[in-house]
Amino acid sequence: MAKKSAVEKNNRRKRMTKNAAAGRARLKAIIADKKVPMEERFAATLKLAEMPRNSSATRIRNRCELTGRPRATYRKNKLSRIALRELGSKGLIPGLVKSSW
């Protein structure tokens, strides 16, 4: 199991990203629009820089839903390789055929 604080920190980042998504998208659209005057684009860049870093989607870490393990996580299953193997051995994942010879 991962540290509870690390898992909670990642959950907080997910919440912050969801809350700030609209504002970030609006500012990024202003920055990318070449028709907007340079002063307004620069002001939008400064506003974007003032936003919390943890509200950026790139700060979210993919973690295992069961154990919280941060590495070797399959996106489709949202499980780590270890948890996937254990559940696959028990036959709890539909469509997964685990071979052992």
Buried (B, 14 or more C-beta within 10 A) or exposed (E): EBEEEEBEEBEEBBEBBEEBEEEBEEBEEBBEEEEBEEEEBEBBBEBBEEBEEBBBEEBBBBBBEBBBBBEEBEEEBBBBBEBBBBBBEEEEBEEEEEEEE
